[in-house]
Amino acid sequence: MIKTLDKKEALLNECKELGINVVSNTLPDNVKGLYYSDSETEPVITLNPSIDTQSELCCVIAEELGHYHTSCGNLLSGDTDRIVVLQQESRARRWAYEKLIPLEKFIEAYNIGIRNSYELSQFLDVTEEFLEECICNYKGKYGIYKVLGKYIIYFEPLGVLRSFD
């Protein structure tokens, strides 16, 4: 899918512009990606080669970029408080949701006739799980809907309505 490759390339270009090396290396099965930075080395995103799809790869890269933009300290050390780790993981995921699926994308999808979450995840080049989590994020942030211009984006149930003035 050319669109996914474009998104992947855009994310990788962003990493390059920020001076973040992106490498593939074996990680535990439950770890898809890892961001690491310290004062002595260049920042690096390590991706698990077991990632199944380009869409999933984009979601993982975006979340690890979220750590670059939102996290501080070494989350890998055993000294870090578990609550702090969970907060920073959550912050990085929220950054990734808003990076890959800005609210305007829901309107764009509505205007081209997309009406279900499977089609929407394909259009957005994200996994269905990532899309569902993103919708929950927006629902937590805005409530069950958000007005954007002449549109109302509903998060439960998912839908978009255009108001006619």
matplotlib code that plots the C-alpha trace (Angstrom):
import matplotlib.pyplot as plt

x = [0.0, 1.8, 0.0, 1.4, 4.9, 4.5, 3.5, 6.3, 8.8, 7.5, 7.9, 11.4, 12.3, 11.1, 13.4, 16.3, 15.7, 15.6, 18.8, 17.1, 18.7, 16.1, 17.3, 15.8, 16.8, 15.4, 13.3, 11.1, 7.9, 5.7, 7.9, 7.3, 9.6, 11.9, 13.2, 16.5, 18.5, 21.2, 23.8, 26.5, 24.8, 22.5, 18.8, 17.7, 14.4, 14.7, 12.0, 11.2, 11.6, 8.5, 6.2, 3.6, 2.4, 3.4, 0.4, 1.6, 5.1, 3.9, 2.0, 5.1, 7.4, 4.9, 4.6, 8.4, 8.6, 6.1, 8.7, 11.2, 8.7, 7.1, 9.3, 12.1, 14.5, 15.4, 12.3, 14.3, 16.1, 14.6, 14.8, 12.0, 8.7, 6.1, 3.5, 5.9, 6.6, 2.9, 2.3, 5.1, 3.9, 0.4, 1.7, 3.7, 0.7, -1.5, 1.1, 1.1, -2.7, -2.8, 0.1, -1.3, -5.0, -5.7, -9.4, -9.5, -8.9, -12.3, -13.9, -11.8, -12.8, -16.5, -16.4, -15.1, -17.7, -15.9, -18.5, -16.9, -13.9, -12.2, -12.4, -11.3, -8.2, -7.3, -7.7, -5.6, -2.9, -3.2, -4.2, -7.8, -6.5, -4.6, -7.7, -9.9, -7.4, -7.3, -11.0, -11.0, -8.3, -10.4, -13.5, -11.5, -10.2, -13.5, -16.4, -18.7, -18.3, -16.2, -17.4, -14.8, -16.0, -19.2, -18.8, -19.6, -17.3, -19.0, -16.7, -19.5, -20.9, -18.2, -19.6, -19.4, -22.3, -22.1, -24.2, -26.0, -26.4]
y = [0.0, 3.2, 5.4, 3.4, 3.5, 7.3, 7.6, 5.2, 7.3, 10.5, 9.2, 7.9, 11.2, 13.0, 10.7, 11.5, 15.3, 15.0, 13.0, 9.8, 6.6, 3.9, 0.3, -3.2, -5.6, -8.5, -7.4, -9.5, -10.6, -8.2, -5.2, -3.8, -0.8, 1.0, 4.6, 5.3, 8.5, 9.6, 12.3, 10.1, 8.6, 9.7, 8.9, 5.6, 3.9, 0.1, -1.8, -5.4, -7.3, -9.3, -6.4, -7.9, -5.0, -1.6, -0.1, -1.5, -0.3, 3.2, 3.1, 1.8, 4.4, 7.2, 6.0, 5.9, 9.4, 10.3, 9.3, 11.7, 14.5, 13.9, 11.7, 12.4, 10.3, 6.7, 4.6, 1.4, 1.5, -0.5, 2.6, 4.4, 4.4, 2.2, 5.0, 7.4, 4.8, 4.3, 8.0, 8.6, 5.6, 7.0, 10.5, 9.1, 7.1, 10.1, 12.1, 9.2, 9.2, 12.9, 12.7, 9.9, 10.6, 14.3, 15.1, 16.5, 12.9, 11.8, 14.5, 13.7, 10.0, 11.0, 13.2, 10.3, 7.9, 5.8, 4.6, 1.8, 1.4, -1.3, 1.0, 3.9, 2.1, 1.2, 4.8, 6.1, 3.3, 2.4, -0.8, -1.2, -1.5, 1.8, 3.4, 2.2, 3.4, 6.8, 7.1, 6.4, 9.0, 11.6, 10.6, 11.1, 14.4, 15.9, 13.8, 11.9, 14.5, 17.4, 20.3, 21.2, 23.9, 22.8, 19.2, 17.3, 14.3, 11.7, 9.3, 7.1, 5.8, 6.8, 9.1, 12.5, 14.9, 18.0, 20.9, 23.0, 26.7]
z = [0.0, -1.2, 1.3, 4.3, 2.9, 2.5, 6.2, 7.2, 5.2, 6.7, 10.2, 9.4, 7.8, 11.0, 13.0, 10.8, 11.1, 14.9, 14.9, 16.1, 14.7, 13.9, 14.0, 14.0, 16.7, 18.6, 21.6, 23.9, 22.1, 24.1, 23.2, 19.7, 20.0, 22.4, 22.6, 24.3, 24.8, 27.2, 27.3, 25.9, 22.8, 20.0, 20.6, 19.1, 18.3, 18.2, 16.4, 16.9, 13.5, 14.4, 13.7, 11.3, 9.1, 7.8, 9.6, 12.9, 12.2, 11.7, 15.0, 16.9, 15.3, 16.2, 19.8, 20.2, 18.6, 21.3, 23.9, 22.3, 22.5, 25.8, 28.1, 30.4, 32.4, 31.9, 31.9, 31.5, 34.8, 37.6, 39.8, 38.0, 39.8, 38.0, 38.1, 36.4, 33.7, 33.1, 33.0, 30.4, 28.3, 28.3, 27.3, 24.4, 23.2, 23.3, 21.3, 18.7, 18.5, 17.7, 15.4, 13.2, 13.6, 14.0, 14.3, 10.7, 9.5, 10.8, 8.7, 5.7, 6.0, 6.4, 3.3, 1.1, 2.3, 5.0, 7.4, 9.6, 11.7, 9.5, 6.5, 8.7, 10.0, 6.4, 5.2, 8.1, 7.8, 11.5, 13.2, 14.3, 17.9, 17.6, 16.1, 19.0, 21.6, 19.8, 19.9, 23.6, 24.0, 22.2, 24.2, 27.4, 26.3, 24.8, 26.0, 23.6, 20.8, 19.5, 17.3, 14.6, 12.3, 10.6, 11.8, 14.9, 15.5, 17.7, 19.6, 20.9, 18.7, 16.2, 13.5, 11.9, 11.2, 9.1, 10.2, 7.6, 8.4]

ax = plt.figure().add_subplot(projection="3d")
ax.plot(x, y, z, "-o")
ax.set_aspect("equal")
plt.show()
